[in-house]
Amino acid sequence: MGTLQMTNQSDVQLQVEAFCADFEALAQEMGRVIVGHQETIRLALTALIVGGHLLVEGLPGTGKTTLIRALAGCLELTFNRVQCTPDLMPADLIGTYVITETPQGRRTFEFQRGPLFANIVLADHINRAMPKTQAAFLEAMDEHAVTVSTETFRLPRPHLVAATQNPLETEGTFPLPEAQIDRFLFKLSMDPPAPEQMELILQRTTDMERAKAHKVADATRITQMGELARQVVLGEAVRRWAVNVVAASHPGNQRAPDEVRRLVRYGAGPRAAQAIVLGAKVRALLEGRCHVSCEDVRAVVHPALRHRVILNYEGQAEETAVDKLIDKVLQSVPAPGPSPA
C-alpha cells in the first residue's frame, strides 16, 4: 500500500478519523499540563509520530522541560531525563561494558545500557554538555542505533530526542554543531506566558494536586499513526514548491531574497525538506485530507527552517530574526495553484 489513494475510500476515512481522534486526545492530555502553546503541542506530537527529534528553546521558566514531560506522560513509552552538564561523558548517555561474574565464578563483559535507550529522551540544557558528549547523540538521532566498540545496539522505536536550551546563555555553554542541529526535525520556541495564562499556571501548580496527563496511546499506535502519515499523497507541484522554498534559503540561490544573500551564511538542506513534507502530511490528516496542500507546507516551514538557516557575521551583528528571513523566503517563492482534491 503506497498511498492512501490505493485503499478503499471508506477505510481511508475511518483511518483518518481515528488518526485525528487519537491526535486530539494526546493534545488534550498535554493541555492539562501545558497552558497555551497549542501549536507547539501539535508540532511536538507531529515530530514523535513521524520519527523526528525536537529542539525546544525558550527563556527559563517558560515550560520547555514541562512540555516534554507532558508528552511522555500521555504515552505508554519509556522516558529518561538527562541533565546535561560539562562533566557529562558519552558513556553516561550510551552506556558501557562492565565486568560481571556468573554464578559459576566466570567473569564476562556485559553492556549496561545508558539513558539513551528509552523511547523519549529529554536532554535538558543540551548546550551545557561538552562537544564530545553532544556528539554521542549523533548516531542515535540519525540511525536509531548506537555503536560501542565493535558492536551496534538498536534503540527502541519510536525514539525521540528532545533537547532544551535557553537562548541567552553564553557562559558555560557550548554551541551545538551544525551537523547535530540539522538532525532536529523542528525547533520550537516557547514564549513567556501572558498574564491571564500565568494565573492559570498558578492555579495548576500551587494547589494540593498538580495537573497530570493520562496515558492514551502506546508505541504500537504511534507507529501506526506514523505509517498512515507517510501514505498521504504529495503532489508534484507542492513537492517542487517545498524544494524551491528550501533552496531559496541559500544565499547563492537565484530565488533567494536580498536579505538572505546579505545576512545568511548558508541555508537548509535535504533534511529540512524532509521535515517540511512529513510535518505537512500530518497537518493534512488533521485537516481531514489525504493530500498535502500549500497551506500545510507553509504551516511547518518556520519550525523546520529556523534552526537550519545560519546567519553570517553581519546577520549576527544586526541580531537578525531568522523567522523574518523565512517570511522573506516564502514571499520570494510563489506558491502553485490549489492542489486537486
VENWONOR-V472212 format. One record per backbone hydrogen bond with DSSP energy under -0.5 kcal/mol. CO is the residue of the C=O (numbers start at 1). NH is the residue of the N-H. Records with the same first field share a line. If there is no record, write none. Layout:
# VENWONOR-V472212
CO = NH, NH
This chain:
# VENWONOR-V472212
3 = 6
4 = 7
8 = 12
9 = 13
10 = 14
11 = 15
12 = 16
13 = 17
14 = 18
15 = 19
16 = 20
17 = 21
18 = 22
19 = 23
20 = 24
21 = 25
22 = 26
23 = 27
24 = 28
25 = 29
26 = 30
27 = 31
28 = 32
29 = 32, 33
30 = 33, 34
34 = 36
37 = 41
38 = 42
39 = 43
40 = 44
41 = 45
42 = 46
43 = 47
44 = 48
45 = 49
46 = 50
47 = 51, 52
48 = 51
53 = 185, 186
54 = 56, 163
55 = 57, 188
56 = 165
57 = 190
59 = 62
63 = 67
64 = 68
65 = 69
66 = 70
67 = 71
68 = 72
69 = 73
70 = 74
71 = 74
72 = 75
74 = 216, 217
75 = 77
76 = 219
78 = 120
80 = 122
82 = 84, 124
85 = 88, 130
89 = 92, 93
90 = 93, 94
91 = 95
92 = 115
93 = 116
94 = 114
96 = 112
98 = 100, 110
100 = 108
102 = 105
106 = 102
108 = 100, 110
110 = 98, 112
111 = 113
112 = 96
114 = 117
116 = 118
119 = 160
120 = 80, 122
121 = 123, 162
122 = 82, 124
123 = 126, 164
124 = 84
125 = 128
126 = 129
127 = 174
130 = 133, 134
131 = 135
133 = 136
134 = 137
135 = 138, 139
136 = 140
137 = 141
138 = 142
139 = 143, 145
140 = 144
144 = 155
146 = 153
148 = 151
151 = 148
153 = 146
160 = 121, 162
161 = 54, 163
162 = 123
163 = 56
164 = 126
165 = 58
166 = 169
170 = 173
177 = 180, 181
178 = 182
180 = 183
181 = 184
183 = 185
186 = 55, 188
188 = 57, 190
189 = 191
190 = 59
194 = 198
195 = 199
196 = 200
197 = 201
198 = 202
199 = 203
200 = 204
201 = 205
202 = 206
204 = 211
208 = 210
217 = 76
218 = 222
219 = 223
220 = 224
221 = 225
222 = 226
223 = 227
224 = 228
225 = 229
226 = 230
227 = 231
228 = 231
229 = 232
231 = 4
233 = 235, 292
235 = 239
236 = 240
237 = 241
238 = 242
239 = 243
240 = 244
241 = 245
242 = 246
243 = 247
244 = 248
246 = 249
247 = 250
250 = 253
253 = 256
257 = 261
258 = 262
259 = 263
260 = 264
263 = 312
266 = 310
269 = 272, 273
270 = 274
271 = 275
272 = 276
273 = 277
274 = 278
275 = 279
276 = 280
277 = 281
278 = 282
279 = 283
280 = 284
281 = 285
282 = 286
283 = 287
284 = 289
285 = 288
290 = 233
293 = 297
294 = 298
295 = 299
296 = 300
297 = 300, 301
298 = 301, 302
300 = 304
301 = 305
302 = 306
303 = 187
305 = 308, 309
308 = 310
309 = 311
310 = 265, 266
312 = 316
313 = 317
314 = 318
315 = 320
316 = 319
320 = 322
321 = 324, 325
322 = 326
323 = 327
324 = 328
325 = 329
326 = 330
327 = 331
328 = 332
329 = 333
332 = 334
